Amino acid sequence: MTTSTTAIGRSPIGNQLTALTVRNLRTSARVPQLLMFSLTMPMAMLVLFSQVFRSVAAGPGFPAGVSYIDFLTPAMLAVSTVMAGTNAGVSAAIDHTNGLHDRFAALPMRATLPGMARTINEAVFTLARAALLGIAAVLLGFGFHGTAVDAVAAVVVLVVLAGAMSALFGLIGDRLRRPDVVQFAGMMVMMPLMFISSAFAPIETVPGWMQAMALVNPVAHATDALRGHVLGTATAGDTATALVAAIGLWAAVTAVPVLTRLGRQARAR
């Protein structure tokens, strides 16, 4: 480990980031059970939710001519990305408990690189989950009604959302520093992100206060954009709103450590 981390510290930034990313991917691959559950749980949820909540399609406010599986699949892409974001938080907490974070801090490399490596790791697994989820959805009758441009735009929205979630839960992991506590805190953050949205039912059917909160929920905007691209009804505004909301969250989360450090420096003076 000493040789590896020393090599990271002496490398250019690109090589440092590559080494950290490979480390994260290898760490994930060394726990096949966790890897399997992380990749297959969204498929299990898709199967269950598509059967349990399919009566929603017969309710008021549901888009005419849209099957529930077509309505649900893009939402599950967004929801599974939020759920997987907690992995970044747990990973950050583990780095604190095993002393690796302190080792990285002692090396001549940028403090942001470990978080960037976790984000790339989550982006890779986000695409893998999306592929598996798509296969399961097709078996349940899902159909993609958009164009090739819609498909590319949906991937961009999904990857940017994965980056925002990785940054958010990574910050929680860095602050709490205990994997078990991070898991519970992650649940508390994850639930409103998932359910204060149009993920499982049209947003018009939920109480007004939830509709208001959905306006500032990046997961809600990502769900709407993904659904629009799947159904072929998305506009450039839908995609832009989803990207701005996710990037805004990402930027805000990234700014927290910087502002904290500046505050400490100001108090020290």
C-alpha positions in Angstrom: 0.0 0.0 0.0 2.9 2.4 0.8 4.5 1.9 -2.6 1.2 2.3 -4.3 0.2 5.5 -2.5 3.7 7.0 -2.9 3.5 6.3 -6.7 0.2 8.1 -6.7 1.6 11.1 -4.9 4.5 11.4 -7.4 2.4 11.1 -10.5 0.9 13.9 -12.6 -2.8 14.7 -11.8 -4.1 12.5 -14.6 -2.2 9.5 -13.5 -3.1 10.1 -9.9 -6.8 10.2 -10.8 -6.4 7.1 -12.9 -4.7 5.2 -10.1 -7.3 6.2 -7.6 -10.2 5.3 -10.0 -8.6 1.9 -10.7 -8.3 1.4 -6.9 -12.0 2.1 -6.4 -13.1 -0.2 -9.2 -10.9 -3.0 -7.9 -12.2 -2.5 -4.4 -15.8 -2.8 -5.7 -14.9 -5.9 -7.7 -13.4 -7.6 -4.6 -16.8 -7.7 -2.9 -18.8 -9.7 -5.5 -21.8 -10.0 -3.2 -22.1 -6.2 -2.8 -21.5 -5.7 -6.5 -24.3 -8.2 -7.4 -26.8 -6.7 -5.0 -26.0 -3.1 -6.2 -26.5 -4.1 -9.8 -29.6 -6.3 -9.5 -31.6 -4.5 -6.8 -32.9 -1.9 -9.2 -34.2 -4.8 -11.5 -36.0 -6.4 -8.5 -37.5 -3.1 -7.6 -38.6 -2.5 -11.2 -40.4 -5.9 -11.3 -42.1 -5.3 -8.0 -43.1 -1.7 -8.5 -44.3 -2.3 -12.0 -46.7 -5.0 -10.7 -47.8 -3.4 -7.4 -48.4 0.1 -8.6 -49.5 -0.5 -12.2 -53.1 0.5 -11.2 -51.7 4.1 -11.0 -52.0 4.1 -14.8 -55.7 4.0 -14.5 -55.9 7.0 -12.2 -56.5 10.6 -13.0 -53.6 12.7 -14.3 -51.8 9.7 -15.7 -50.5 10.4 -19.3 -52.8 9.1 -21.9 -51.5 6.2 -24.0 -48.5 5.6 -21.8 -48.0 2.2 -20.2 -46.9 2.1 -16.6 -43.7 0.2 -17.4 -42.7 3.0 -19.8 -43.6 5.6 -17.1 -41.7 3.7 -14.4 -38.5 2.7 -16.1 -36.9 6.1 -16.5 -37.9 6.9 -12.9 -36.1 3.7 -11.8 -33.0 4.8 -13.6 -33.0 8.0 -11.5 -34.0 6.3 -8.3 -31.3 3.6 -8.6 -28.7 6.3 -9.2 -29.7 8.0 -5.9 -29.7 4.7 -4.0 -26.2 3.8 -5.4 -25.0 7.3 -4.4 -24.9 6.1 -0.7 -22.1 3.7 -1.8 -19.8 6.8 -2.3 -20.7 8.0 1.2 -19.9 4.6 2.8 -16.6 4.4 0.7 -15.6 7.8 2.0 -16.3 6.9 5.6 -14.3 3.6 5.2 -11.3 5.6 4.0 -11.5 7.6 7.2 -11.8 4.6 9.5 -9.0 2.7 7.9 -6.6 5.7 7.9 -6.4 5.9 4.1 -7.8 9.5 4.1 -5.0 10.7 6.4 -2.5 9.0 4.1 -3.9 10.7 1.1 -3.8 14.1 2.9 -0.1 13.6 3.6 0.7 13.1 -0.1 1.4 15.9 -2.6 -1.8 15.5 -4.5 -5.0 17.5 -4.7 -7.5 16.8 -1.9 -10.4 16.6 -4.5 -9.0 13.7 -6.4 -10.3 10.9 -4.1 -13.8 12.3 -4.5 -13.4 12.6 -8.2 -12.3 9.0 -8.4 -15.4 7.9 -6.4 -17.6 9.9 -8.9 -16.0 8.2 -11.9 -16.5 4.8 -10.2 -20.2 5.6 -9.6 -20.6 6.8 -13.2 -19.3 3.5 -14.5 -21.6 1.4 -12.3 -24.5 3.8 -13.1 -24.1 2.9 -16.8 -23.9 -0.8 -16.0 -27.0 -0.7 -13.8 -28.8 1.2 -16.6 -28.0 -1.5 -19.1 -29.2 -4.3 -16.9 -32.3 -2.3 -15.9 -33.1 -1.7 -19.6 -32.9 -5.4 -20.3 -35.3 -6.2 -17.5 -37.7 -3.5 -18.6 -37.8 -4.8 -22.1 -38.7 -8.2 -20.8 -41.6 -6.5 -19.0 -42.8 -4.8 -22.1 -40.9 -1.6 -22.0 -40.4 0.3 -25.3 -38.2 3.3 -26.1 -40.1 5.9 -28.1 -37.4 8.5 -28.5 -34.6 9.1 -31.0 -30.9 8.5 -30.9 -30.5 12.1 -29.7 -32.9 11.3 -26.8 -30.9 8.3 -25.9 -27.6 10.3 -25.7 -29.3 13.1 -23.8 -30.8 10.6 -21.3 -27.3 9.1 -20.7 -25.8 12.6 -20.1 -28.6 13.5 -17.6 -28.1 10.1 -15.8 -24.3 10.5 -15.6 -24.5 14.1 -14.3 -27.1 13.0 -11.7 -24.7 10.2 -10.6 -21.9 12.8 -10.2 -24.2 15.0 -8.0 -25.3 12.1 -5.9 -21.7 10.9 -5.5 -20.6 14.3 -4.3 -23.6 14.7 -1.9 -23.2 11.3 -0.2 -19.4 11.6 -0.4 -19.7 14.8 1.6 -21.9 13.0 4.2 -19.3 10.2 4.4 -16.5 12.7 4.9 -18.4 14.5 7.7 -19.8 11.5 9.6 -16.9 9.2 9.1 -18.7 6.0 10.3 -20.0 3.6 7.6 -23.0 2.5 9.8 -24.0 6.1 10.6 -23.5 7.1 6.9 -25.9 4.4 5.8 -28.7 5.6 8.1 -28.0 9.3 7.2 -28.0 8.3 3.6 -31.5 6.8 3.9 -32.8 10.0 5.5 -31.5 12.0 2.6 -32.4 9.5 -0.1 -36.1 9.0 0.7 -37.3 12.6 0.1 -35.1 12.8 -3.0 -36.8 9.7 -4.4 -40.4 10.2 -3.3 -40.8 14.0 -3.6 -40.9 13.6 -7.4 -43.0 12.1 -10.2 -41.0 8.9 -10.0 -43.9 6.6 -9.1 -47.0 8.7 -9.8 -47.7 11.9 -11.7 -46.6 14.9 -9.7 -50.1 16.5 -10.0 -51.5 13.7 -7.8 -49.4 14.5 -4.7 -50.1 17.3 -2.2 -49.3 20.8 -3.1 -46.4 21.2 -0.6 -44.7 18.2 -2.2 -45.1 19.7 -5.6 -43.5 22.9 -4.4 -40.5 20.9 -2.9 -40.2 18.9 -6.2 -39.3 22.2 -7.9 -35.9 22.2 -6.1 -35.4 18.5 -6.2 -32.8 17.6 -8.8 -34.0 14.0 -8.9 -37.5 15.2 -9.8 -36.1 17.1 -12.7 -33.9 14.3 -13.8 -36.9 11.9 -13.7 -39.0 14.2 -15.8 -36.2 14.7 -18.3 -35.4 10.9 -18.5 -39.1 10.1 -18.9 -39.5 12.7 -21.7 -36.5 11.2 -23.6 -37.9 7.7 -23.2 -41.3 8.8 -24.4 -39.9 11.0 -27.1 -41.6 14.1 -25.7 -38.7 15.9 -24.0 -37.7 19.4 -24.9 -34.4 21.1 -24.7 -35.7 23.0 -21.6 -36.5 19.7 -19.8 -32.9 18.5 -20.3 -31.4 21.9 -19.5 -33.4 22.1 -16.2 -32.3 18.6 -15.2 -28.7 19.4 -15.9 -28.7 22.8 -14.2 -30.4 21.3 -11.1 -27.9 18.4 -10.8 -24.9 20.6 -11.5 -26.2 23.2 -9.1 -26.4 20.6 -6.3 -22.9 19.3 -7.3 -21.4 22.7 -7.2 -23.0 23.6 -3.8 -21.8 20.3 -2.3 -18.3 20.8 -3.7 -18.2 24.4 -2.2 -18.9 23.2 1.3 -15.4 22.0 2.1 -13.9 25.1 0.6 -16.1 27.4 2.6 -15.4 25.4 5.7 -11.7 25.7 5.2 -11.9 29.5 4.5 -14.0 29.9 7.7 -11.5 28.1 9.8 -8.7 30.3 8.3 -10.7 33.4 9.1 -11.2 32.3 12.7 -7.6 31.5 13.1 -6.6 35.0 12.2 
